Amino acid sequence: MSFNYGREEKKWRLWKEAEEKQLRSLGVSEDTIEQLHTHD
């Protein structure tokens, strides 16, 4: 079985988008979300 970088990156991006949506619904500031995104 080979590693498909494109597929894994797509799964990661979808996971991060869901995480950011949840953080926004909890009232986390955009600055904090941006810092998390930059760190990841």
Steps between C-alpha positions, in 0.01 A plus 500: 500500500644836401468836672290751309610846617218683321228288658652532847538876464134529396391300807716723722357818349142380550583412862655844559201679344263309729722582799503871411121500458461346844741751655304789347174361637660490846598867473875464452653815353614507136852591614524182706363289214755657264781423744388137520479478122848647461641266763356191330 
